[in-house]
Amino acid sequence: MLRIGRSCRALARAQLGRQQQHSFGSLSKVIFIANAESDVGTREGKVKSFGEHHGNLDLKLEKHPGHGGKGGGTNPEELFACGYAACFNGALRLVAEKNGIKIGNSSVKVSVSLGVESETVTAGVPLCVGLAAKVHAEIEGVDGPTAQKCADLAHEFCPYSRATRGNMDVEVVGTAK
């Protein structure tokens, strides 16, 4: 599943002075705030969490070999995949419970791809890059159709899924374990 240039077309419309339509809701209540900082090294530097109640993350970044790097460290797409997987699994368990679906253990794997959407000039760069994700939820104690239903409900509820909806392609698969 690949969407070509949709985000770039939206940027091009904005550059032409057309109003962009947003379909997101504002937060009515903040539950908590997570903070992170990237140093000058960007994709070959460091990222760290900061602030009250943070998890003391302090990670070395390295470009992925497919992106011209040597590997050996993490990258922004990997960090996004980790956050998405954790959030989606929490959403999965919550929506199953709230919908009266008894499930066993669950695990969620998320693969995030960085790729070229088009060669449209974006912010002065002759290239438009984007992300795509594949979310695979494996659920014990249910059959295949019920696993897919739970994954679809989680995709409807999960904050990461809501944030990416309409902005990048996300494929969601639920399977029985």
Backbone as CSV, one residue per row, in Angstrom:
resi,resn,N_x,N_y,N_z,CA_x,CA_y,CA_z,C_x,C_y,C_z
1,MET,0.855,-1.157,0.000,0.000,0.000,0.000,0.907,1.228,0.000
2,LEU,0.865,2.002,-1.050,1.724,3.170,-1.163,0.914,4.327,-1.703
3,ARG,0.939,5.435,-1.007,0.277,6.636,-1.469,1.357,7.565,-1.987
4,ILE,1.275,7.947,-3.234,2.310,8.770,-3.845,1.921,10.245,-3.770
5,GLY,2.771,11.030,-3.145,2.690,12.469,-3.222,1.541,13.169,-2.511
6,ARG,0.703,12.474,-1.771,-0.436,13.140,-1.149,0.015,14.263,-0.224
7,SER,0.969,13.981,0.638,1.452,15.016,1.550,2.123,16.144,0.777
8,CYS,2.839,15.791,-0.266,3.515,16.807,-1.069,2.506,17.690,-1.787
9,ARG,1.417,17.089,-2.268,0.371,17.892,-2.915,-0.231,18.867,-1.915
10,ALA,-0.421,18.421,-0.679,-0.965,19.312,0.351,-0.008,20.474,0.599
11,LEU,1.293,20.181,0.625,2.275,21.246,0.802,2.263,22.199,-0.379
12,ALA,2.127,21.655,-1.575,2.097,22.497,-2.769,0.880,23.425,-2.735
13,ARG,-0.284,22.903,-2.305,-1.477,23.743,-2.178,-1.228,24.864,-1.182
14,ALA,-0.583,24.544,-0.075,-0.300,25.561,0.942,0.630,26.629,0.384
15,GLN,1.623,26.193,-0.401,2.555,27.136,-1.004,1.854,28.049,-2.000
16,LEU,0.773,27.555,-2.604,0.003,28.359,-3.551,-0.976,29.292,-2.852
17,GLY,-1.000,29.247,-1.526,-1.840,30.158,-0.769,-3.239,29.647,-0.488
18,ARG,-3.508,28.392,-0.826,-4.819,27.816,-0.527,-4.859,27.403,0.935
19,GLN,-6.037,27.510,1.533,-6.178,27.091,2.925,-6.166,25.581,3.026
20,GLN,-5.471,25.080,4.029,-5.478,23.657,4.297,-6.604,23.348,5.277
21,GLN,-7.304,22.263,5.024,-8.344,21.805,5.926,-7.715,20.852,6.926
22,HIS,-7.985,21.042,8.191,-7.490,20.141,9.228,-8.671,19.394,9.830
23,SER,-8.492,18.109,10.027,-9.568,17.317,10.624,-9.067,16.661,11.902
24,PHE,-8.607,17.478,12.820,-8.146,16.944,14.093,-8.843,17.717,15.203
25,GLY,-8.861,17.102,16.363,-9.467,17.756,17.508,-8.399,18.324,18.417
26,SER,-8.738,19.371,19.103,-7.839,19.939,20.098,-7.996,19.164,21.394
27,LEU,-6.942,19.146,22.183,-7.013,18.467,23.482,-7.876,19.292,24.424
28,SER,-8.837,18.643,25.052,-9.649,19.334,26.044,-9.011,19.228,27.428
29,LYS,-8.127,18.212,27.592,-7.437,18.017,28.857,-6.102,17.326,28.566
30,VAL,-5.018,17.862,29.083,-3.706,17.240,28.927,-3.519,16.234,30.051
31,ILE,-3.230,14.978,29.694,-3.007,13.931,30.691,-1.567,13.995,31.185
32,PHE,-0.624,14.090,30.273,0.776,14.320,30.621,1.512,14.815,29.387
33,ILE,2.728,15.289,29.591,3.567,15.786,28.505,4.876,15.017,28.507
34,ALA,5.276,14.535,27.341,6.577,13.891,27.174,7.472,14.867,26.416
35,ASN,8.720,14.990,26.850,9.654,15.932,26.247,10.897,15.206,25.754
36,ALA,11.384,15.624,24.601,12.623,15.071,24.059,13.388,16.166,23.347
37,GLU,14.700,15.967,23.247,15.582,16.947,22.621,16.567,16.223,21.710
38,SER,16.813,16.807,20.553,17.809,16.296,19.616,18.952,17.290,19.549
39,ASP,20.188,16.784,19.535,21.334,17.691,19.456,21.648,18.037,18.003
40,VAL,22.706,18.769,17.802,23.097,19.261,16.489,23.448,18.139,15.509
41,GLY,23.731,16.941,16.009,24.119,15.833,15.145,22.973,15.242,14.338
42,THR,21.768,15.686,14.557,20.544,15.225,13.897,20.491,13.704,13.826
43,ARG,20.506,13.115,12.642,20.373,11.666,12.495,21.633,10.900,12.895
44,GLU,22.699,11.600,13.209,23.921,10.951,13.690,24.382,11.615,14.982
45,GLY,23.406,12.008,15.766,23.692,12.665,17.034,23.086,11.908,18.194
46,LYS,22.486,12.649,19.107,21.871,12.052,20.291,20.486,12.634,20.488
47,VAL,19.619,11.825,21.076,18.319,12.294,21.539,18.203,11.913,23.001
48,LYS,17.480,12.741,23.743,17.293,12.432,25.159,15.958,12.987,25.619
49,SER,15.434,12.344,26.638,14.217,12.848,27.265,14.621,13.823,28.356
50,PHE,13.694,14.701,28.707,13.961,15.638,29.794,12.643,16.014,30.453
51,GLY,12.753,16.646,31.594,11.579,17.119,32.300,11.219,16.212,33.463
52,GLU,10.164,16.622,34.134,9.677,15.893,35.297,9.120,14.533,34.877
53,HIS,9.432,13.503,35.614,8.916,12.148,35.409,9.326,11.534,34.075
54,HIS,10.481,11.891,33.556,10.919,11.294,32.291,11.685,10.006,32.564
55,GLY,11.849,9.208,31.534,12.459,7.892,31.675,13.950,7.848,31.484
56,ASN,14.612,8.983,31.546,16.067,9.048,31.407,16.570,8.438,30.099
57,LEU,15.838,8.632,29.015,16.323,8.176,27.712,17.498,9.049,27.290
58,ASP,18.524,8.426,26.787,19.692,9.124,26.256,20.271,8.185,25.207
59,LEU,19.911,8.415,23.950,20.226,7.460,22.900,21.098,8.046,21.804
60,LYS,21.986,7.238,21.298,22.828,7.592,20.163,22.064,7.268,18.889
61,LEU,22.010,8.214,17.982,21.361,8.007,16.702,22.397,7.688,15.627
62,GLU,22.032,6.841,14.716,22.850,6.536,13.540,21.924,6.414,12.346
63,LYS,22.368,6.882,11.220,21.596,6.682,10.002,21.536,5.192,9.688
64,HIS,20.383,4.766,9.221,20.207,3.379,8.782,21.087,3.155,7.553
65,PRO,21.672,1.964,7.390,22.486,1.704,6.193,21.734,1.982,4.886
66,GLY,20.431,1.759,4.856,19.646,2.064,3.666,19.514,3.550,3.405
67,HIS,19.906,4.350,4.377,19.832,5.813,4.275,21.237,6.410,4.207
68,GLY,22.228,5.554,3.923,23.593,6.039,3.772,24.417,6.041,5.039
69,GLY,23.935,5.392,6.081,24.663,5.372,7.345,25.326,4.035,7.605
70,LYS,25.987,3.966,8.758,26.674,2.725,9.120,25.825,1.838,10.037
71,GLY,24.714,2.364,10.545,23.889,1.582,11.468,24.539,1.521,12.831
72,GLY,24.050,0.631,13.669,24.644,0.464,14.994,23.983,1.288,16.079
73,GLY,23.112,2.184,15.714,22.370,2.979,16.682,20.909,2.955,16.298
74,THR,20.121,3.719,16.976,18.704,3.788,16.626,18.483,4.942,15.659
75,ASN,17.274,5.079,15.177,16.940,6.178,14.272,15.520,6.651,14.582
76,PRO,15.128,7.817,14.088,13.802,8.346,14.416,12.653,7.419,14.028
77,GLU,12.782,6.713,12.910,11.715,5.819,12.477,11.570,4.631,13.423
78,GLU,12.671,4.135,13.921,12.652,3.030,14.885,12.000,3.485,16.198
79,LEU,12.329,4.687,16.627,11.727,5.217,17.854,10.223,5.414,17.683
80,PHE,9.814,5.896,16.513,8.393,6.056,16.218,7.698,4.697,16.235
81,ALA,8.324,3.686,15.634,7.756,2.336,15.603,7.585,1.783,17.018
82,CYS,8.554,2.019,17.886,8.459,1.547,19.282,7.294,2.209,20.005
83,GLY,7.180,3.509,19.890,6.087,4.223,20.537,4.736,3.794,19.997
84,TYR,4.648,3.650,18.669,3.389,3.240,18.040,2.992,1.843,18.506
85,ALA,3.944,0.912,18.546,3.650,-0.465,18.963,3.133,-0.507,20.406
86,ALA,3.793,0.212,21.296,3.379,0.219,22.708,1.995,0.845,22.867
87,CYS,1.774,1.969,22.209,0.495,2.664,22.308,-0.625,1.817,21.707
88,PHE,-0.368,1.217,20.545,-1.383,0.415,19.867,-1.772,-0.799,20.715
89,ASN,-0.784,-1.446,21.346,-1.092,-2.615,22.180,-1.948,-2.210,23.382
90,GLY,-1.648,-1.067,23.974,-2.482,-0.570,25.071,-3.897,-0.275,24.596
91,ALA,-4.016,0.347,23.433,-5.334,0.646,22.858,-6.084,-0.647,22.552
92,LEU,-5.380,-1.622,22.012,-5.973,-2.919,21.674,-6.599,-3.571,22.900
93,ARG,-5.867,-3.605,23.984,-6.350,-4.251,25.205,-7.540,-3.475,25.788
94,LEU,-7.471,-2.157,25.743,-8.556,-1.336,26.269,-9.836,-1.493,25.448
95,VAL,-9.739,-1.403,24.119,-10.959,-1.499,23.303,-11.559,-2.901,23.358
96,ALA,-10.721,-3.930,23.478,-11.253,-5.287,23.618,-12.077,-5.372,24.906
97,GLU,-11.513,-4.877,25.997,-12.227,-4.903,27.283,-13.524,-4.106,27.219
98,LYS,-13.465,-2.898,26.692,-14.643,-2.026,26.654,-15.725,-2.553,25.710
99,ASN,-15.333,-3.396,24.748,-16.296,-3.971,23.816,-16.682,-5.400,24.190
100,GLY,-16.289,-5.837,25.398,-16.675,-7.148,25.895,-16.037,-8.322,25.165
101,ILE,-14.854,-8.086,24.600,-14.147,-9.149,23.883,-13.034,-9.662,24.785
102,LYS,-13.139,-10.913,25.190,-12.134,-11.507,26.069,-10.945,-11.945,25.208
103,ILE,-9.780,-11.399,25.523,-8.570,-11.767,24.787,-7.503,-12.254,25.760
104,GLY,-6.553,-13.004,25.225,-5.407,-13.436,26.011,-4.265,-12.444,25.827
105,ASN,-3.049,-12.944,25.892,-1.885,-12.088,25.683,-1.894,-11.534,24.267
106,SER,-1.304,-10.362,24.113,-1.218,-9.740,22.796,0.169,-9.143,22.611
107,SER,0.584,-9.087,21.354,1.820,-8.389,21.014,1.577,-7.621,19.720
108,VAL,2.259,-6.505,19.585,2.102,-5.666,18.396,3.482,-5.360,17.837
109,LYS,3.631,-5.608,16.543,4.857,-5.266,15.819,4.508,-4.159,14.838
110,VAL,5.327,-3.115,14.808,5.122,-2.019,13.866,6.390,-1.847,13.040
111,SER,6.216,-1.826,11.740,7.312,-1.550,10.811,7.059,-0.180,10.196
112,VAL,8.014,0.717,10.323,7.885,2.063,9.759,8.885,2.201,8.625
113,SER,8.388,2.623,7.480,9.230,2.837,6.299,9.417,4.320,6.058
114,LEU,10.632,4.710,5.736,10.950,6.062,5.277,11.170,5.940,3.784
115,GLY,10.514,6.770,3.004,10.666,6.661,1.562,10.374,7.959,0.848
116,VAL,10.539,7.916,-0.438,10.302,9.068,-1.302,8.858,9.031,-1.778
117,GLU,8.141,10.115,-1.574,6.784,10.239,-2.099,6.815,10.783,-3.518
118,SER,7.656,11.784,-3.740,7.767,12.379,-5.074,9.029,13.236,-5.123
119,GLU,9.278,13.781,-6.292,10.417,14.691,-6.441,9.947,16.133,-6.479
120,THR,8.808,16.375,-5.851,8.269,17.717,-5.712,9.180,18.530,-4.803
121,VAL,9.391,19.789,-5.134,10.194,20.657,-4.269,9.397,20.927,-3.004
122,THR,9.987,20.585,-1.873,9.349,20.749,-0.575,10.280,21.548,0.325
123,ALA,9.866,22.720,0.739,10.668,23.577,1.612,12.046,23.837,1.004
124,GLY,12.097,23.973,-0.303,13.353,24.264,-0.990,14.190,23.043,-1.312
125,VAL,13.739,21.859,-0.928,14.468,20.619,-1.188,13.762,19.901,-2.338
126,PRO,14.500,19.471,-3.367,13.851,18.852,-4.525,13.446,17.390,-4.279
127,LEU,12.738,17.170,-3.194,12.359,15.826,-2.817,11.286,15.914,-1.743
128,CYS,10.319,15.039,-1.804,9.302,14.962,-0.748,9.368,13.555,-0.171
129,VAL,9.737,13.444,1.095,9.839,12.146,1.753,8.655,11.966,2.690
130,GLY,8.379,10.726,3.022,7.264,10.439,3.904,7.457,9.118,4.607
131,LEU,6.497,8.792,5.433,6.513,7.556,6.207,5.316,6.698,5.837
132,ALA,5.453,5.409,6.035,4.356,4.451,5.940,4.562,3.456,7.078
133,ALA,3.487,2.836,7.534,3.605,1.887,8.646,2.750,0.653,8.396
134,LYS,3.250,-0.460,8.914,2.494,-1.709,8.954,2.396,-2.105,10.416
135,VAL,1.169,-2.293,10.893,0.903,-2.665,12.272,0.365,-4.089,12.267
136,HIS,1.019,-4.979,13.007,0.580,-6.373,13.075,0.338,-6.738,14.536
137,ALA,-0.935,-6.941,14.868,-1.320,-7.328,16.228,-1.575,-8.830,16.261
138,GLU,-0.916,-9.521,17.189,-1.141,-10.947,17.398,-1.826,-11.109,18.751
139,ILE,-2.959,-11.823,18.735,-3.794,-11.910,19.928,-4.113,-13.363,20.238
140,GLU,-3.859,-13.753,21.477,-4.200,-15.108,21.929,-5.657,-15.148,22.385
141,GLY,-6.261,-16.342,22.284,-7.582,-16.567,22.836,-8.742,-16.128,21.960
142,VAL,-8.466,-15.745,20.707,-9.544,-15.356,19.791,-9.277,-15.987,18.424
143,ASP,-10.311,-15.994,17.575,-10.127,-16.473,16.205,-9.645,-15.315,15.319
144,GLY,-9.330,-15.628,14.074,-8.799,-14.627,13.151,-9.694,-13.419,12.932
145,PRO,-10.987,-13.612,12.624,-11.862,-12.454,12.427,-11.984,-11.566,13.670
146,THR,-11.992,-12.185,14.856,-12.070,-11.388,16.095,-10.778,-10.622,16.320
147,ALA,-9.646,-11.241,15.990,-8.359,-10.545,16.107,-8.334,-9.323,15.184
148,GLN,-8.842,-9.475,13.959,-8.874,-8.342,13.033,-9.814,-7.258,13.532
149,LYS,-10.965,-7.664,14.096,-11.913,-6.692,14.648,-11.257,-5.891,15.771
150,CYS,-10.543,-6.573,16.662,-9.851,-5.879,17.765,-8.801,-4.909,17.222
151,ALA,-8.054,-5.350,16.212,-7.032,-4.477,15.621,-7.674,-3.255,14.972
152,ASP,-8.797,-3.458,14.289,-9.490,-2.330,13.660,-10.020,-1.347,14.705
153,LEU,-10.570,-1.878,15.807,-11.046,-1.005,16.884,-9.884,-0.231,17.511
154,ALA,-8.766,-0.909,17.715,-7.587,-0.245,18.281,-7.090,0.850,17.350
155,HIS,-7.119,0.585,16.051,-6.674,1.581,15.063,-7.581,2.809,15.083
156,GLU,-8.849,2.597,15.373,-9.793,3.704,15.484,-9.510,4.556,16.723
157,PHE,-9.055,3.915,17.812,-8.873,4.597,19.096,-7.452,5.104,19.347
158,CYS,-6.442,4.367,18.947,-5.042,4.655,19.283,-4.637,6.081,18.882
159,PRO,-4.052,6.853,19.801,-3.621,8.216,19.469,-2.606,8.283,18.322
160,TYR,-1.711,7.301,18.205,-0.771,7.298,17.092,-1.519,7.092,15.779
161,SER,-2.473,6.169,15.763,-3.259,5.930,14.553,-4.059,7.164,14.175
162,ARG,-4.624,7.813,15.173,-5.396,9.030,14.902,-4.491,10.142,14.370
163,ALA,-3.282,10.245,14.906,-2.359,11.288,14.457,-1.863,11.046,13.030
164,THR,-1.740,9.787,12.652,-1.222,9.473,11.315,-2.322,9.398,10.262
165,ARG,-3.574,9.255,10.679,-4.684,9.086,9.736,-4.736,10.243,8.752
166,GLY,-4.714,9.918,7.466,-4.753,10.938,6.424,-3.403,11.570,6.144
167,ASN,-2.388,11.221,6.925,-1.058,11.794,6.754,-0.038,10.803,6.212
168,MET,-0.301,9.526,6.427,0.592,8.481,5.936,-0.199,7.190,5.808
169,ASP,0.276,6.286,4.975,-0.383,4.991,4.831,-0.069,4.120,6.030
170,VAL,-1.113,3.521,6.584,-0.972,2.591,7.702,-1.797,1.349,7.372
171,GLU,-1.146,0.214,7.358,-1.811,-1.060,7.137,-1.917,-1.762,8.490
172,VAL,-3.128,-2.212,8.845,-3.361,-2.846,10.146,-3.849,-4.273,9.931
173,VAL,-3.149,-5.216,10.560,-3.507,-6.622,10.464,-3.597,-7.199,11.869
174,GLY,-4.683,-7.915,12.129,-4.843,-8.628,13.390,-4.910,-10.117,13.113
175,THR,-4.118,-10.892,13.823,-4.131,-12.346,13.649,-4.233,-13.024,15.001
176,ALA,-4.827,-14.238,14.967,-4.910,-15.054,16.174,-3.553,-15.689,16.416
177,LYS,-3.148,-15.753,17.681,-1.853,-16.332,18.049,-2.050,-17.788,18.399
